[in-house]
Amino acid sequence: MKRYAYINDDGPSQDLYRDNRISNTKYTVLNFLPKNLWEQFSRFMNQYFLLIACLQLWPLITPVNPASTWANEREVWVVENGIKKLIQAQDIRVGNIVWLRENDEVPCDLVLMGTSDAQGLCCVETSALDGETDLKTRVVPPVCMGMDPVLLQKIKGVIECPSPDRDIRRFDGNLRLFPPFIDNDVCPLTIKNTLLQSCYLRNTEWACGVAIYTGNETKLGMSRGVPEPKLTAVDAMIDKLTGAIFIFQVVVVMVLGVAGNVWKDTEARKQWYVKYPDEGPWYELLVIPLRFELLCSIMIPISIKVSLDLVKSLYAKFIDWDEKMIDRETVTPAHATNTAISEDLGQVEYILTDKTGTLTENKMIFRRCCISGVIYGNESGDALKDTELLSAIETGSPDVIRFLTIMAIGNTVIPVKSKNGAILYKAQSPDEDALVQAAAKLQMIFVDRSANILEIWFNGRTIHYKVLETLEFTSDRKRMSVVVKENDTEKIFLLTKGADEAILPCAYAGQQTRTFTEAVEQYSQLGLRTLCFAWRELMPDEYHEWSLVFKEANSTLVDREWRIAEACQRIEHDFEILGVSAIEDHLQDGVPETIETLRKAGINFWMLTGDKQNTAVQIALSCNFISPEPKGQLLMIDGKTEDEVCRSLERVLLTMRITTSEPKDVAFVIDGWALEIALKHYKKAFTDLAILSRTAICCRVTPSQKAQLVQILKSCDYRTLAIGDGGNDVRMIQQADIGVGISGREGLQAARAADYSIGKFRFLTRLILVHGRYSYNRTAFLSQYSFYKSLLLCFIQIFFSFVSGVSGTSLFNSVSLMAYNVFYTSIPVLVSVLDKDLSEETVMQHPQILFYCQAGRLLNPTTFAGWFGRSLFHAVVVFMISLNAYTYEKSEMEELSMVALSGCIWLQAFVVTMETNSFTILQHVAIWGNLVAFYALNFAFSAVPSSGMYTIMFRLCGQPSYWFTIFLTVAAGMGPIFALKYFRYTYRPSKLNVLQQAERMGGPILSLGTIESHPGTIEREVSPLSISQSKSRSPVYEPLLLDSPNTRRSFGAGGTFEFFQSQMRLSSLYSRNCKDN
Amino acid sequence: MENTDTSTSTVRRNSKRPRYSKFTQQELPACKPILTPRWVISAFMLISIVFIPIGVAALFASRDVVEIVDRYDSECIPANETDKVKYIQTPGEKSCNRTLTVPKRMKPPIFVYYQLDNFYQNHRRYVKSRNDQQLRDSKEANSVSGCKPEDFNNGSVIVPCGLIAWSLFNDTYSLSRNNITLNVSKKDISWKSDREHKFGKDVYPKNFQSGGLIGGGILDPNIPLSEQEDLIVWMRTAALPNFRKLYGKMEVELQENDVIDVTLGNNYNTYSFNGKKKLVLSTTSWLGGKNDFLGIAYLTVGGLCFFLAMAFTVVYLVKPRQLGDPSYLSWNRNPGWR
């Protein structure tokens, strides 16, 4: 369906399309109720509670997610009724003309109508949209070219454009202006004529455009997608367990129901005092089963939902509060927007990360260079401080000066003088910015670019150059050149810079390029971005001849790009190579360490970036993402056609399968094109590859491809975490199980859409290893414990029904039942949010322990069976002991009920105590205070004459037999469990136990642990240390010790790799099995 | 989407910066106990040292209690009666004589109980069939909710209503030794709190057992409920199908081999459901009646703990195991994950 945007039409056509309100919320006023209810009741547990609520006719209020609103109140200039007005961004309608000033954010998708530039150009920064940091030029459509700003306010016309879509690289529209402006010529529009939402206007004083897509219908809005409600693996598991318990409950209810009906018909009719009526109502057979259903409804603890929500919000608070996750530079604390998914952090298996701004600071700095074979900056790591270079400049070495000249003017940078005289550079790419800045520091100051004249100050002299041609950078040519004429000498030079593979082959015959190749090699191993510099003097004839060809190529309509490339080829040859520059895209602090630590924790990393392939690979190298050649291996998947991609994919897959047994770090690299084809036609092969590969680099990918990759990993049942900082990461962040946004330079978009926002990439370690892990552990305990305590009470009720004629009598009174769930048992367990099984330091030193969380070892059907068994055992203990201790004349209903209840309360206090790893004062208060509170509360109940419990508790507490019964219950209930735990803890310790023991004994673990925090320095000491230790140990463990993580490091990371491969398989198999169950 | 000015956002974030406390940083000082062998073994030792003496004491206390149990339900049916149910449901005097021999000297107070077996006072229909308001307050005589089907009799309210009261136990015992009647006091056999707060002093039985079907005992309509102690005792429902309820107390000492003659009125119908009726005479100890369970259980648990302590000690000595041995930490010990 086409849409027509009527320019400056204030009539009814405006209301055809939606306004510019952007909603990032899941709910609107209208759909809140049905949508939220649907989401709530798609969870089994809630369905169950609904059922129970209907049975009991209790009003159950489901917790609701607050609908979040976005600030749409930013003010923009818009033409209304021919007058410029300041209105709120959300009130922009399709067809409005929006005026933007420099550095404004584009509020909606616009078609450019006019700019301050005479040629109708303007620069936009699209990083928030596609992640590319260089500036892009946008051009006014030809019909509007050169129109007067005043006229623009009155312009009328119609723009024909396609329905909103998510393609940010394509726009096919038509513009037709109404008379009197121009005649009825239809003017085609392309993406070049648009300003897309969330881009920034740069280097242009003002620009104006017609709104074509607004609100959530913009290209960005369409590609944002609708976030699904996120459900953690733990929640899914709890749901599954709830389902299992529900089935168990139905079986119990059916068995007891049948038994009750049988007993009623055989025995109860004889028990005259019960006075069963001879003829019951039609539903009589259902009465006893339903009674048991109500009796057993406590089997699934209603309090678990409340408790979980409570503790989850506390986990989120702990993240918000964490001092160690505050970015000191910008004073940004971490923030958990989504409070419900902290456990998932501890179960992450794949991290998909953006590159620019996430791993790097997005700040480029010139570090080293190699000029005609001399390498500068290697000692100090900073060429700007290299005295040799400085003296070479002073002495006026021609090569060095030439090199600096290219640095200063071989670009499209625009210098701007600020008010205080300082020169600011506006560069399309941060690399060029870094080069110009560095040149300025080396005395070659690029001062001014006015029209075609460039002005440079060098050592106090002013030099003027005239730009004759600019041969722009394209990713195919991988180089850019300028043709300049030195004004003083009238000499014409071709100045070129570009990638080594694009420059070095073009050197003139006879030039030795070996030193440059070596320099490039050396720099890329350091993770620096390299550029080669070359020049050639052009004879005027040669230039003039060529410039004709170039001009012609520039004006062709068919295959223009190819023709231009061909024309450039004609002149870019026989270079004299000058040197190589090395630029550091400054990595954020601690990125390599973070990646290494998380790798050790068994997490796989994928890098998804909109950037170029070699940049991505270089950054990957520099942050430990992939290993350099001998150890690591990069497998490229490329190709432009289906066949090529298919072949390449199969080859990589084969290599990957072969090398899984080799100690090698294998990673695959794929670019956006190939990815598109692979995802479309070879999804299965690609999925196989995704499962095999621990590391992948995907470059030049679009936001929706990022999201698709997340989707693929999710479909393989992996827990994914996506981290990014720009608007182009939003979809991926929303798609992933956990989205983490870095509140960085590219704005807060990602941080807003994310579940967690952090200031720096390195906080990810803490977020996952500390907060995620603790959250998982705590929730695992809390949820299973909630089931345990409910089952305990329920089993007692079931047992009691066997001695009460299977009639469904409740042993406990309603007050006790209610208080048991919401008060007596929930408070002690709530303080388990303070429990730490291992200290933060230990976890950081042994990130491998995260495996327990990833594989779901603390919450799965097996552990749950343990808790189920424990509750059964405890129910037997409590029931048998209280029944036998309170026989005959003592078997009064209220008394027995309180004895059994006290037994349960005492047991649960001890169970919590035993399962707690670290006791803070709050835990003691909660556990023992709860016990005291239990008695206080029951004394209070016992003091009220009208209550059924009147005097019961006083009476009981006065009897020695009561206390003997309780102590017996505790000893009999806890003794075996305690003994079992001790035995396991000491003789069959898990890794977790060993770490706990070591940590608390202050043993050698700490000395071992430091190795991992300073991998570089201690690597050499590792093997001797381990060997000396192994001498004192029994020989059984010796071969194993050689494979300990520390020694493996020095033998090569292959072992780790392989090990984790198998581990991953194990874990995924395991979790899949669990899920099947 | 939002063009946030950097400086203002910094200010905003600044104010959001959390205040430091040990709680918010999860750094509260914590005690982290570990299960060292010494600790565990001494814990088990301690339990056994405490439990075994208690068990012995409890067992002695239970053995000190002298108890005479006499089942009389079948013996008190004349031999020529074939239909026991019909016999018990026929109105009239159904007295019966029993002889008990005292096995051991019984010191006062001696408690006289009746014991019913297979009687489900805890049945759901039964246990709720009462109305506490009505029992407590004369003004609430009309509240009979929950009392069905014993709530109204020909349209007039029954006090006390409900199945429990309706099925009041009504066998009677009179005990004599050497033809001298033993005084069985029926006073203070119920809980004081029940008499004072649960059963009203001004609530009198009304229309009780006057319907077509008579359940159990009848009540004197001139005595307030708070003094009908048999009813009060009966209405403390038992949690188990076998239970004893206090019939009365004797303040006499019975010597060994004393012969006690019991004349009992056998009125209560347990025959239709094969329930047993027993007469129990028992003394009491500090731990209550005769019940070996606590003593035996304490001895068992104490013994087991002692055994565990010993076993752990032996294992500890024979196969010492260093806690936190880092050799167990090699992450490659596949697949022995636990």
HADDOCK unambig.tbl for C-alpha pairs under 7 A between the chains (distance, minus, plus):
assign (segid A and resid 71 and name CA) (segid B and resid 2 and name CA) 6.88 0.50 0.50
assign (segid A and resid 105 and name CA) (segid B and resid 3 and name CA) 6.72 0.50 0.50
assign (segid A and resid 198 and name CA) (segid B and resid 1 and name CA) 6.17 0.50 0.50
assign (segid A and resid 270 and name CA) (segid B and resid 272 and name CA) 5.88 0.50 0.50
assign (segid A and resid 270 and name CA) (segid B and resid 273 and name CA) 5.20 0.50 0.50
assign (segid A and resid 271 and name CA) (segid B and resid 273 and name CA) 5.72 0.50 0.50
assign (segid A and resid 273 and name CA) (segid B and resid 163 and name CA) 6.51 0.50 0.50
assign (segid A and resid 273 and name CA) (segid B and resid 167 and name CA) 5.79 0.50 0.50
assign (segid A and resid 274 and name CA) (segid B and resid 125 and name CA) 6.25 0.50 0.50
assign (segid A and resid 274 and name CA) (segid B and resid 126 and name CA) 5.61 0.50 0.50
assign (segid A and resid 274 and name CA) (segid B and resid 163 and name CA) 6.94 0.50 0.50
assign (segid A and resid 318 and name CA) (segid B and resid 24 and name CA) 6.05 0.50 0.50
assign (segid A and resid 318 and name CA) (segid B and resid 25 and name CA) 6.94 0.50 0.50
assign (segid A and resid 321 and name CA) (segid B and resid 18 and name CA) 5.22 0.50 0.50
assign (segid A and resid 321 and name CA) (segid B and resid 24 and name CA) 5.80 0.50 0.50
assign (segid A and resid 321 and name CA) (segid B and resid 25 and name CA) 6.75 0.50 0.50
assign (segid A and resid 322 and name CA) (segid B and resid 24 and name CA) 6.97 0.50 0.50
assign (segid A and resid 322 and name CA) (segid B and resid 25 and name CA) 5.68 0.50 0.50
assign (segid A and resid 323 and name CA) (segid B and resid 25 and name CA) 6.86 0.50 0.50
assign (segid A and resid 330 and name CA) (segid B and resid 10 and name CA) 6.84 0.50 0.50
assign (segid A and resid 331 and name CA) (segid B and resid 13 and name CA) 6.73 0.50 0.50
assign (segid A and resid 331 and name CA) (segid B and resid 14 and name CA) 6.33 0.50 0.50
assign (segid A and resid 332 and name CA) (segid B and resid 13 and name CA) 6.03 0.50 0.50
assign (segid A and resid 333 and name CA) (segid B and resid 17 and name CA) 6.33 0.50 0.50
assign (segid A and resid 749 and name CA) (segid B and resid 1 and name CA) 6.58 0.50 0.50
assign (segid A and resid 803 and name CA) (segid B and resid 240 and name CA) 6.34 0.50 0.50
assign (segid A and resid 803 and name CA) (segid B and resid 241 and name CA) 6.65 0.50 0.50
assign (segid A and resid 804 and name CA) (segid B and resid 120 and name CA) 6.23 0.50 0.50
assign (segid A and resid 804 and name CA) (segid B and resid 122 and name CA) 5.37 0.50 0.50
assign (segid A and resid 804 and name CA) (segid B and resid 123 and name CA) 5.30 0.50 0.50
assign (segid A and resid 804 and name CA) (segid B and resid 240 and name CA) 6.94 0.50 0.50
assign (segid A and resid 804 and name CA) (segid B and resid 241 and name CA) 6.94 0.50 0.50
assign (segid A and resid 805 and name CA) (segid B and resid 120 and name CA) 6.81 0.50 0.50
assign (segid A and resid 805 and name CA) (segid B and resid 123 and name CA) 6.06 0.50 0.50
assign (segid A and resid 807 and name CA) (segid B and resid 123 and name CA) 5.96 0.50 0.50
assign (segid A and resid 807 and name CA) (segid B and resid 124 and name CA) 5.56 0.50 0.50
assign (segid A and resid 808 and name CA) (segid B and resid 124 and name CA) 6.18 0.50 0.50
assign (segid A and resid 809 and name CA) (segid B and resid 122 and name CA) 6.95 0.50 0.50
assign (segid A and resid 809 and name CA) (segid B and resid 123 and name CA) 6.32 0.50 0.50
assign (segid A and resid 809 and name CA) (segid B and resid 124 and name CA) 4.66 0.50 0.50
assign (segid A and resid 834 and name CA) (segid B and resid 26 and name CA) 6.87 0.50 0.50
assign (segid A and resid 884 and name CA) (segid B and resid 293 and name CA) 6.46 0.50 0.50
assign (segid A and resid 885 and name CA) (segid B and resid 293 and name CA) 6.30 0.50 0.50
assign (segid A and resid 885 and name CA) (segid B and resid 294 and name CA) 6.22 0.50 0.50
assign (segid A and resid 888 and name CA) (segid B and resid 242 and name CA) 6.42 0.50 0.50
assign (segid A and resid 888 and name CA) (segid B and resid 243 and name CA) 4.19 0.50 0.50
assign (segid A and resid 888 and name CA) (segid B and resid 244 and name CA) 4.82 0.50 0.50
assign (segid A and resid 889 and name CA) (segid B and resid 243 and name CA) 6.01 0.50 0.50
assign (segid A and resid 889 and name CA) (segid B and resid 244 and name CA) 4.49 0.50 0.50
assign (segid A and resid 889 and name CA) (segid B and resid 245 and name CA) 5.68 0.50 0.50
assign (segid A and resid 891 and name CA) (segid B and resid 238 and name CA) 5.38 0.50 0.50
assign (segid A and resid 891 and name CA) (segid B and resid 239 and name CA) 5.42 0.50 0.50
assign (segid A and resid 891 and name CA) (segid B and resid 240 and name CA) 6.35 0.50 0.50
assign (segid A and resid 891 and name CA) (segid B and resid 243 and name CA) 6.68 0.50 0.50
assign (segid A and resid 892 and name CA) (segid B and resid 236 and name CA) 6.47 0.50 0.50
assign (segid A and resid 892 and name CA) (segid B and resid 237 and name CA) 6.01 0.50 0.50
assign (segid A and resid 892 and name CA) (segid B and resid 238 and name CA) 4.48 0.50 0.50
assign (segid A and resid 892 and name CA) (segid B and resid 239 and name CA) 5.47 0.50 0.50
assign (segid A and resid 893 and name CA) (segid B and resid 237 and name CA) 5.91 0.50 0.50
assign (segid A and resid 893 and name CA) (segid B and resid 238 and name CA) 5.19 0.50 0.50
assign (segid A and resid 893 and name CA) (segid B and resid 239 and name CA) 4.31 0.50 0.50
assign (segid A and resid 896 and name CA) (segid B and resid 239 and name CA) 6.96 0.50 0.50
assign (segid A and resid 917 and name CA) (segid B and resid 32 and name CA) 5.99 0.50 0.50
assign (segid A and resid 918 and name CA) (segid B and resid 30 and name CA) 5.60 0.50 0.50
assign (segid A and resid 918 and name CA) (segid B and resid 31 and name CA) 5.47 0.50 0.50
assign (segid A and resid 918 and name CA) (segid B and resid 32 and name CA) 4.40 0.50 0.50
assign (segid A and resid 919 and name CA) (segid B and resid 30 and name CA) 4.98 0.50 0.50
assign (segid A and resid 919 and name CA) (segid B and resid 31 and name CA) 4.99 0.50 0.50
assign (segid A and resid 919 and name CA) (segid B and resid 32 and name CA) 6.22 0.50 0.50
assign (segid A and resid 920 and name CA) (segid B and resid 28 and name CA) 6.25 0.50 0.50
assign (segid A and resid 920 and name CA) (segid B and resid 29 and name CA) 5.94 0.50 0.50
assign (segid A and resid 920 and name CA) (segid B and resid 30 and name CA) 4.26 0.50 0.50
assign (segid A and resid 920 and name CA) (segid B and resid 31 and name CA) 6.35 0.50 0.50
assign (segid A and resid 945 and name CA) (segid B and resid 197 and name CA) 6.22 0.50 0.50
assign (segid A and resid 960 and name CA) (segid B and resid 287 and name CA) 6.41 0.50 0.50
assign (segid A and resid 961 and name CA) (segid B and resid 287 and name CA) 5.67 0.50 0.50
assign (segid A and resid 968 and name CA) (segid B and resid 298 and name CA) 6.76 0.50 0.50
assign (segid A and resid 972 and name CA) (segid B and resid 301 and name CA) 6.50 0.50 0.50
assign (segid A and resid 982 and name CA) (segid B and resid 35 and name CA) 6.33 0.50 0.50
assign (segid A and resid 986 and name CA) (segid B and resid 323 and name CA) 6.86 0.50 0.50
assign (segid A and resid 990 and name CA) (segid B and resid 337 and name CA) 6.88 0.50 0.50
assign (segid A and resid 990 and name CA) (segid B and resid 338 and name CA) 5.10 0.50 0.50
assign (segid A and resid 991 and name CA) (segid B and resid 329 and name CA) 5.98 0.50 0.50
assign (segid A and resid 994 and name CA) (segid B and resid 324 and name CA) 4.51 0.50 0.50
assign (segid A and resid 994 and name CA) (segid B and resid 325 and name CA) 6.66 0.50 0.50
assign (segid A and resid 994 and name CA) (segid B and resid 328 and name CA) 6.97 0.50 0.50
assign (segid A and resid 995 and name CA) (segid B and resid 324 and name CA) 6.20 0.50 0.50
assign (segid A and resid 997 and name CA) (segid B and resid 34 and name CA) 6.73 0.50 0.50
assign (segid A and resid 997 and name CA) (segid B and resid 323 and name CA) 5.79 0.50 0.50
assign (segid A and resid 997 and name CA) (segid B and resid 324 and name CA) 4.39 0.50 0.50
assign (segid A and resid 998 and name CA) (segid B and resid 323 and name CA) 6.84 0.50 0.50
assign (segid A and resid 998 and name CA) (segid B and resid 324 and name CA) 3.92 0.50 0.50
assign (segid A and resid 998 and name CA) (segid B and resid 325 and name CA) 6.87 0.50 0.50
assign (segid A and resid 1005 and name CA) (segid B and resid 326 and name CA) 6.62 0.50 0.50
assign (segid A and resid 1037 and name CA) (segid B and resid 327 and name CA) 6.69 0.50 0.50
assign (segid A and resid 1040 and name CA) (segid B and resid 330 and name CA) 6.71 0.50 0.50
assign (segid A and resid 1040 and name CA) (segid B and resid 333 and name CA) 6.75 0.50 0.50
assign (segid A and resid 1041 and name CA) (segid B and resid 327 and name CA) 6.65 0.50 0.50
assign (segid A and resid 1041 and name CA) (segid B and resid 330 and name CA) 6.15 0.50 0.50
assign (segid A and resid 1043 and name CA) (segid B and resid 330 and name CA) 6.82 0.50 0.50
assign (segid A and resid 1043 and name CA) (segid B and resid 332 and name CA) 6.20 0.50 0.50
assign (segid A and resid 1044 and name CA) (segid B and resid 330 and name CA) 4.51 0.50 0.50
assign (segid A and resid 1044 and name CA) (segid B and resid 331 and name CA) 6.08 0.50 0.50
assign (segid A and resid 1044 and name CA) (segid B and resid 332 and name CA) 6.45 0.50 0.50
assign (segid A and resid 1045 and name CA) (segid B and resid 330 and name CA) 6.78 0.50 0.50
assign (segid A and resid 1045 and name CA) (segid B and resid 331 and name CA) 6.55 0.50 0.50
assign (segid A and resid 1059 and name CA) (segid B and resid 332 and name CA) 6.98 0.50 0.50
